[in-house]
Amino acid sequence: MLIILADQLSGASDIANGVRFADYKASTGQLSMPSEYDVTPASAGDMFMGALLPGLILVALYMAYILISSLIRPKIAPPVPYDGAFDREFAKRVSLALVPPLVLFFAVLGSIIAGVATVNQAGAIGAIGATIMAGYRLTEGQKNCYIPAVLAVVAFTAIVVILSFYDLNIKNVQGVNEVIGLVLAGIATAVLLTGVIWSGWRTFKINDTMHGVMIETAKTTSMVFIILIGAAMLTSAFRAFGGEELVRDFLGSLPGGFWTQFIVVMAVIFLLGFFLDFIEIAVVVVPIIAPILLADPSANITAVWLGVMIGINIQTSFLTPPFGFALFYLRGVASKVVSTIEIYKGAVPFIILQLVGLAIAGYYPSLVNYLPNRIHLTSETAPPPMNPQLQECLEEFVFAYYDSEGEVLSAGVARVKGLDVSYLPESEQKSLRAGFDTVVGISELVAEVVVARDELDAYIPDYRPLHRQVRRIERQGRRTVKRLEELERKIRHWSVEYDGPESEKTKLESEFAVLTEEREASLSQIPGTWKGARDGFNERSKTLKKAQLRYRRSVDGAYEHLVRLQGLIADADQLAALGKEVTALKSVVENSSLESAISAIKVVEKKLGVVAGSSKIKSKLSKARRALKKKKPKVDKALNNLSQAEKIFQAEVTWRVRAKAELLEELSVYDELLKASIGLRMQRYMTTEQAQYVAVCHSHHKDVSLNF
């Protein structure tokens, strides 16, 4: 179900982004929408992680209800009779019945969550595991029934151990050690395949199990594909005939904003669950309503949260009479003494518990959003801290760090300021001093941002109701304009495109006049204070953005130069090693042929290309080479440029070698001090602590409608 929902929501997110961009353009007149206002999509892995905590809450609710009900009314939960002894054989049977399916379950979901396997690959893992389990179940009681399973488990364990000791990438084979690892892995893989093939042969030969499973799988897959194709056709036709606009207009006309719309949609899905299967609801209803809910900037919900909420709601369809799948299953396994009505009655508390779980997940969206955010921000593919969508949360973290560690930063600056840097080039000294000033004056930059944000926050409470009122009028006006354009086109081309009595044209003209009057009357309801209020909001927003931009540019510049300076100093030895080759170029030009001289200069240029900050030297060498390549070679000019290059080279080597001995270690300590604050935006990844903070911050839905 979650995989189907993830697939449907991926398309819904794209549609919602388009709707949100159109609203932003119509409201602000700007041709591009900031990326922080984009709708956050959802993958299958995100859906699994988002559903984990709500699922555990549902399990806890079920357990609490069963425990409390059993304590209050013991008769409703009588013990299951068992005549045998609770001995080692009993424990063995229970373990064999419970442990392998649980291990397979966690292997499939765990591989998706950990990013080890895609959804399709995880499905293959599940199929192989099920085949192995079926192999020993079908031969239960025989002497060698567990041998294929043991082979598979031992081989898999061996592969995991080998992976921890060897790099098994065949492209990285460099010696005997890697070859040994590949050979061992090959043997373990062969053993694993032996266990899988052996189990597969058993399922193929015994009771025609494999054939029956494949037939049922083909039937189910065909059914799902037919439903998906039909749902896609229905959704396309529904949109083509304006059905989505009707739904959007209906939901938009409801009082109470997004949450009224959301509750109505959830109620409709809940009622449909009484009569439809979850697949039909997921592929027919979700593509219609999801873009409408996701596009609303006032709630700014994530696709993961919406998908999990719909999933929990759809889950009630398994229990709701008269067509609940779980009810039919229970009817099949329950004793005839238990009536169908009693089963229906027994399902009611669990339906209520699922609705309670739905309410909890809805009221606390962080329960759904936190784990997907955390895994995303701590993974190898995590976005860098420079990502625009992370800035607000990162600044909250960093500003709190400044408050608690400001004295430590000041002490670090004072220590580095006391070092002798007089031998550095003047430009490097100037940039370093500017960086020191930024760190010392960071409190002023932060104060500008905080003051601007406080002013905007104080302005919003009075502005928000007016904004909602005006935007509602404007949305209604845009819908009216669309209808007016359609009527105008029909009236203008009545005799050409439409064949009907003149009275129909008169009706259209009458409707056009009425709608025009309604639109003018609607626009006249916009308060006269709207323009001034909007200008006030835009002015405060612009002030905040300028303060944030000033802060970000300042800290980026300060840290960027520090990193650059460390790179220059770190390459001191690499640059010094080229001294003989640079010095020898003049002799080569004077004593060798032009071709040899040009070739020698090219070689040195290429070697300088990997040394940080060598562009000035390379520039002089390039000028010398070009002077020699002319039709009338200018040897004197080339020698002059080579002399200048040698002079610059010696100066660079002198200060870099000294700085490496006296300054580099202190700069490295200073760099470590700034990484978590001033230099955070310039890092490749966030630390675990920072990622956890941002994950929590991003788990809450933020209203961004005032920017539309």
N, C-alpha and C positions, 0 to 999 in steps of 0.2 A: 504493500500500500504506500509506504513512504517513498519507494522508488518511483512509482507512478505519479505521486504528488509532486516529487522533485522535477520530473520531466514536464508536467503541466505548468508548474510554477516558473520554470525557466523561460518558457514562451510568454507567460503572463507578465514577468518582470520586464521583458523587452517592450511589450505593449504599454505597460504602465509608465515606463521611462519616456516613451513617445508622448503619452498623454500629459505627463508632468512637464515635459519640455514645452509642449504647445501652450499649457497654462502659464508657464513662466514667461514665455515670449509675449503672450497676449497681455499679461499683467505688467511687465516691466519694459517691453519693447526691445530687450536685448536678444541678440541672435545666438548666444551660447549660454548654457546653464552650468554653473560651477559643479564640479564632480561630486562635492560633498552632499549635493541634493539628489544624487542618483539613487534609484531603488536598488537595494542590496539583494542580489540573486541568491539562490540556494542550490547546492549540489546534493547528490544522494548522501554523501558522507556527512554533510552539514545536517541533513534531516535526521540521520541516525543519531548524531551527537545531540542535536536539539531535543529529540524525543527521549533521551536517556533519563534525565532528572524527572520530567513529568511522569514517565513510566514507573520510576521507582516510587514516586509519590502515590500513584494509583495502586501499586502493589502494597504499600504501607497502609493505604485506606482499606483495601480488601482484607489484609491481615488483621487490622484493628477491629473491623466490623465482625469478622468471623470469630475472633477471640472473645470480644465483648459479648456477642450474641450467644456464644457457646457457654460462657460463664453464667449469663443471666438465664438462658433457657437450654440446659444441657440436652434436652430431648431432640432438639433440631440438629445436633451434630453427634450422633452416636458413634462409638468406636467401630472401626472396621474389624469384623471377626477374622481371626487367623488361628487355625488349629495346630499348625506346626510349631517347632521350637525356634526361638530367636538365637540361633547359633551362628557359627562361622559360615556355614553354607548359605544361610539366609542373607547374611551381610554380603556375601559374594554375589548372589543373584541380584540383590538390590543395587550394588555398585555397578554391575554390568548393565543393568537396565537404565541407570541414571547418568553415570559418569561419561560414557562415550557421546551420547547426544548433547550433553552440556558442553563438553569440550569442543564438539563440532560447531555448536551454536556460537560459542565465543571465538572460535577460529575464524568463522565466516564474518561475523560482525567486527571482530577485532582487527582483521586484516584490512577492512574498509576504513575503520576509524584511525588506525595507525598509518594509513596511506601506503601500506605494503601492496595492496591489490586494488584494482578497480572493482566496480560492482559486478561486471561480467566474470572477471577472474575469481572473485569471491564465490560466485555461483558455481564455478567449476570446482573450487575447493569443497563446497558443500556436496556436489554430486559425487566426487571421489570418496569423500568420507562416508556418505550414505551407502555407496556401493560396497565399501569394506565392511560396514556394519551389517548390511544385508547378507554378505557372504558368510559370516559366522552365525547369523541368526538362522539361515536356511539349513545349515549343517549342524545345528545344535545337538550335542550328545555324541557326535562322532569324535574320533581320536584326534584328528588333525584340524578341527574346525577353526581354531584360533591362530594357526600358523601364518596365513596371509596377513592377518591384522598385526601380529607380532612383527613380521618382516617389515611392514609398512611403518610402524611406529619406531622401530629400531633404526631403520634407514633414515627416516625424517629427523630423528634426534641426532644421528651422525652428521647429516647435512648441516644442521644448525651449529654443531660443534666445529665442523670444518670451516664454516663461514666465519666463525669467530677467530680462527687462527690464520686463515689464508685469504688472499685476494683472488677470487675465482673468475675475475674478468680475463678472458682469454687474450684480450688485446694488451694486457699488462704483464704478460709472461716474460720474465727477464732472466730467470735462473732455474736451477734444479728444484728449489723450494716451492716455487709456484707450480711447476709441473707435478710435483708430488701431491699438492693440494687438489689439482684438477683430476688426477688419477683417482684419488680417494673419493672425491665428489662424484666422479663417474661411476665408481663401484656402488656407492650408496644410492645413486639415482637408479641404477640397474636393479638393485634389490627392491627399491620402492616400487618401480614399475612391475616387478615380478609379483609383489603382493597385490597391487591394484588389478593387474590382468588376471591373476588367479581368482580374486574375488569377483571380477566381472564375468569370468567364465562360469563360476558357480551360479550367479544370478541369471545367466543366459540359459543354462541347462536345466536347473532345478525349477520345476513348476512353471516354466515359461515366464519367470518373474520379470526379466529384463524387457521382454516383448510387451508384456502388459503395461509396464511402467512407461515405456516409450510411446505406446498408443495413447495412454491417458495424458501424457505430457503434450503430445501433438494436438490432441483435442483441446486441452486447456489453452495452449498457445494460440491455436487457430481461433478459439473463441475470443481471447483477449484482443488479437489483431483485428478481428471483425468488429468488435466493439470500438476499438480505437479508430478504425477507419470510418465507421458510422458516426462516431462522436465528432471527428474532425469535419466531416461533411455537414453535420448538423450545426456545429459551431460556426463554420464558415457561412452557411446559409443564414443563420440567425443574425450574424453581424452584417451580412450583405443587405438584408431587408430591414436593417435599423433596429433590430431587437436589443442589441447592447445599449444603444442610445436610450431606448425606452427604459431599460433596467436602470441605467445611470440616472436618468431624469427622475425615476420613481424614488430611488434611494436618496438622491440629492434633495428631493422635496421633503424628506422626513425631518421633523424637528429633532434637535439633539446632536447633529453632526455625525462624525464618524462612528461613534460608539452605538448610536441607534441603528445605523446601517449595518454594523457588524453583528449586533444582536439579532436583527431581522434575518440576515444571511445564515447565521448559526441555527436559528430556529427552523428555517426552511430546510437546511441540510439534515437537521435532526428528524424532522417529519418525513423527509424523503427516505431516511434510513429505515422506516417502518416497512417500506414497499420495494425499495431498490437495493441492489447489491452495492458494495463499496466501489467496485470498478466503474459502474455506471455513473455514480455520483462524482467520482474523481475525474472522469474524462469528459463528462457532459456539463456539469454545473461549475466546477472549478475554473475552467477556461473563460467562463462568462463573468463570474463575479470577482475573481482574483485580481484582474487588472484594475477594476473599479476601486477596490479596497487598497491595493498597493499604491495607486496613484495619488491618494489623498495625502497632501503634505502636512495636514494638521496632526495626524497620528504618526506618520512617517514610520510605519511598521516594516519589519523585515520579512522577506519571503519565507525564511525559516520559521519564524514565529507563526505566521499565518498558516503555513503548511502543517505544523504540529497541532495547532488549534483545530484545523479541519480534520486532521487525522484522528485526534482524540474524539471529536464529535462523530465522525463516521464510524468509529469503533463501536459506538452504541448500537449501530445497525446489526451487529452480531447477536444482540440480546433483545432487541425490540420485536415484539410480536406484530403481525403473524408470521413474518418470513425471516426471522433471525436465524442465521446459520447455526450459531451455538445452541439455540433452542432445539433445532431439528436433530443436532448431534446428540444432545442430552436425551431427547425423546427416544433415540435409537438404542442408547446404552442403559437407560434407566429401567427399573422394574415396571411391569405392567400395573403394579399397585399404585405407582405414582402417576397421577393424571396430568394431561397436558396443561390444564388450568393451573395446577399446583406449580408446574415448572414456570409458567408465565409469572405467577405471583412471586416465586422465589427469585426471578431475575430482576424484579422492580428495585430492590435495594441496591443492586450492583449498577443498574442504570443510573440511579441517583448518585452513587459514588463516582461514577464516571463524569457526570455533570459537575459534581463538586471539584473533581480534579481539573476539569476544563476551566472552571471559574478561577481556581488557584493559578493555573498557568497563564490565564488571561490577565489576572491582577498583578502577577509578578513576571513580566516578560523576561527578566534576567535569568529565570530558571531555564528558559529555552535558548536564549541568545548567548549565554556565557560560554558554554563549552565549545560551540563552533567558533566563536571569536578567539578564545584562548588557543585552540589547536591551530587556527589559521595564523595567529600572530606569533606563535612559537615554532612554526614549521620552517623547513628549509626554503619554502616559497613565500615566506612572510613578506609583506610590503615593507619598504624601508621607512624609517621615521619621518622622512620628507613627504610622505604621502599626504595630500591635502585633507583626506577624510579623518586622519589621526590627529590633526594639529590641535584641536580644541581640548581633547582629553590629555594629550601630551603636555600642553601648556599648564593645565591644572596640576599635573604631576610635578613639572619642573618648578612652577611658582611655589608650590609647597616645599620643594627641596631648597629653593633659595631662602625661604623663611627659616628653615631649620639648620642649613649648612652655609649660610652667608658668611659667617666669620671664618670658616675653613677656607672658602674661596678667596676671601680677602688676604688671609695669611699666605696662601699659595702664591698669589700675585706679588705680595710684598717680598717673598723669598726669591722669586725669579727676577723681580725688578732689581734686586741687589747684586745680580750677577754682572760681570763685565762683558758688555756686548759691543764695545767701541770698535772692535776690529771687523764687525759685520758691515756689509755694504749699507750705505745710507738708506736706501729704499727698504731693506730688510729691517733696519732699526726702526724706521718710521712705522712700518706695518706692525711690528711687534709692540711698540708703544701704544698704537691705536687699539690693539687687542687688549692690552692691559687696562686701558681707559674704559673699554666696553665692559670688561668683567667688573671693574670697580664701580662703574655707574649703572650696573644692571638693575639695581633697585629702582632707578628713575624710569627706565624703559618699562619695567614691570608695572610700576605705579600708573604710567600712562594707559596701559592696557586695562588695568583694573578699574581705574576711574571711568574710562570710556564705556566699559562693560556695565558698570553700576548705573551710569546715566541712562544707557539703553534699557536696562532691566527696570529702572524706575519709570521709564516712559511707556513701557509695553502694557501694563494693566489697563490704562485708560484708552490706549490705542487699539487693543485687540478687538473689543466688541464692535468698534466702528469699522475696522478692517473686515471683519466677518460679514457685517451688514452690506458693505459696499461690494465686496467680491461676490456675494450671493446675488445681488442685483445685476452685476456685470455678467455673471455666468448665465443668468436667465436671459439677459439681453443678447448674449452671443447665440444662444439657442434660438431666440426669436429672429435674429438676423439670418440665420441659416434657413429658417422656414420662409422668411420674406424673399430671400434670393431664389428659392425654389419656386415660390408663387410668381415672382416677377418673370422668371424664365418661361414658365408655363403660359402666362398671359401674353408675353411678347411673341411667342412662337405658337400661339393657339391654332391658327389656321394651317400651319405647316406640319407640326408634330402630333397634334391631338385632334381627334375627330369626335366631336360631341356637340350637343345643342348649345346655343348661345347662352341659355340660362346657367349652364355650368360655368361658363366664363364669368358671368356676372357674379356668381357665388364666390369665385376665386378673387375677383376684384374687391368684393365686399370683405372677404376674410383678410385680404392684404391691407385694406384701410383700417380694419379693427386692430390687427396686429401692430400696425404702425403707431396707432394711437396708444395702444397698451405699452409699447416699447418706450415711447416718449414719456408716458406717465410714470413708467418704472424708473427711467433714468432721472426724472425730476425728483424722485425720492432720495437720491444721493445727497447727504447733508452738505451744506455749504462749507463746513469746516473740514471736509475730507482732504482737499488739496493741501491745506496747511498742515494737517496732521500727517499726511503721507510724506510731505517734505521734511517735517521734523524727524520722522522715523528714518528716512533715507540719510539725512544729515548725521544723525547719531550713529547709524550703521557705518557710514563712510568714515567717521572719526575713529570708530573701533577698528575698522579694517586697516586704516593708515597706521594706527598705533601698533597693531599686530605685525604689519609688514615692516615697520621700522625696527621693531624688536627682532624679528626673524632675520632681516638682512644684517643687523649689527652682530648678532651672535654667530651667524654663518660666516661672516667675513672674518671675525676674530679667530674662530677655530680653524677656518680653512687656511689662513696664512700660517698658523702654528703647524698644521699637518704638512703644508708645503715646505716650510723651513726645515722640519725634521727630515723630509725626503731629500732636500738638497744636502744636508749635512751627512746623512747616512750614505750617500753616494760618493763621499769624499775619496775613499780608497779606489773606487772604480774609475773616478775621473783622473786621479793621480797616476794610475797605471797606464794611461794613454799619453803621459808626458813625453816619452821618447819619440813616439810616432808623430805627435804634433810638432815637436821641435825639428824632426828630420824632414818635414815637408819642404822647407826652404831649400835644403840641399838637393832634394829630389827634383825640384823645379829648375834649379840652376844646372844640374849635371845630367839629367835624364831627358828622354824625349817627352814631347807634350802629351802623348797618349799615356805614357807611364805616369807622368805627374798627375794628370786628370784622374787616372785610375786610383792612384795612391790617396788623393784627396777624397774620392768617393768612399774608399774603405774607411778612412778616419771619420768621415761624416756619419756613416752607418753605425759605427761603434759609439759615437757621441749621442746618437739618437736614443739609446736606451739609458742614458744618464740624465737624471732630473736637472733642469735648469741650465742646460748647455746650449740653449738656442742662440745666444749672442756669439758664442764661439762658432757654431755651425753656420751662422749667417756670414761671418767673415770668410770661412772656408768656401762657402757657396759662391761668394763674390769672386774669390780668387779662381775658382774653377771656371766660372763663366767668362772671366777675363782671358783665360787660356783657350777657351773654346771658340773665340771669335775668329773671323776670317783672318784678321791681322792680330795675332795673339799679343796681348799687353802683359808682358812678363813682369815689368816693373810694378804695374798696378797689382798684379797677383802677389808679388813678393811683399808689397806694402800691406795688403790685406792679411797675408800669412803672419807678418810681424805683429799686426794688431791682434790677430787671433791668439798668437802665442802669449802676448802681454795679458790679454783677458784671461787666458787659461791659467797663467801663473798666479794671477790675483785670486781667481776662484779657488784654486787648489790651496793657496795659503790660508785663506780665511776658513775654508771648509775643514781642513785638517785640524786647525786649532779648535774650531767649534766642536768637532767630534770628540776631541780630548777633554774639553772644558765645559761644554754646554749641553751636549746631546742627552746625557743622562738626566740632567735637571729638567730639560724640556719634556722628556718622556714621563717623568713624575708629574709634571704640570699637565700634560696631556691626559693622563689617567684621572687627574682631579677634575678635568672639565668634561670628560666623556659623558657623564650621567646628567649634565646640565647644559652648559653653554654649547657643547659639541654634540648634543644628542641628535639633532636633526641631520647631522652629517655622517652618522654611523650607518653601517649596512643593515644591522639588525638591532632590535631592542633587546635589552636584558630580560630575563624571566620575570623579574619584579616589575619592570616597566610594562611588559606585555600583559601581565595579570591585571595591573591597574587599568590599562586601556581597555582590556576585555570587559572588565566590570563596567567601566564608563560607557562603552559602546553597547552594553546589553540593555540599556534603558532607551525607550523610544523618545525622541525629542521632536517637539513641534517646530517645523520650519516654515509653516504656512505664511508667516508674516513677511517672508522674503519673496512671496509670489504675488 
